[in-house]
Amino acid sequence: MKKLKTNETEHFLYWFSIILIPILLSIYGITYFVAEYFGLTFLRLCSMRVLFGIPCPGCGGTRAIICLFTGRVFSAIYYNAFVVYAVVLYLIFFITQTLKRLTKGKIIGLRFRNIYWQLALVILVLQYIAKFIIPDYQINL
């Protein structure tokens, strides 16, 4: 497979997110509607927690997004720091890349760097470990 140049990678990520985000939001919205309307609450449960009794790395993600978009940033970080990092990084990337395209390159968009993925992995692992270390850590809204 051909290695993409930085500009090609940014172009791919930009358009991939334009397609992927609405699809994921639609799937989540439909699942949530079906769970609420038909009383199928098991659709909202974490499979890993149900099967193994421990939270998954993504547990608290929905609550983190809700808290983030309602202005409760510290609560969002408590529920899932990785989600906060990913949403903030995505918004900065998407906005700056859109401005770059609208101004025909006069505004420089956020460049793709491997350090962003590495930092995301560190945050994911640390927040997952914290879920086991923090006494009485709960994921309730």
Sequence and secondary structure as in RCSB ss.txt:
>XXXX:A:sequence
MKKLKTNETEHFLYWFSIILIPILLSIYGITYFVAEYFGLTFLRLCSMRVLFGIPCPGCGGTRAIICLFTGRVFS
AIYYNAFVVYAVVLYLIFFITQTLKRLTKGKIIGLRFRNIYWQLALVILVLQYIAKFIIPDYQINL
>XXXX:A:secstr
     HHHHHHHHHHHHHHHHHHHHHHHHHHHHHHHHHT GGGGS HHHHHHSS  TTTTHHHHHHHHHTT HHH
HHHHHHHHHHHHHHHHHHHHHHHHHHHTTTSS      HHHHHHHHHHHHHHHHHHHHSTT     
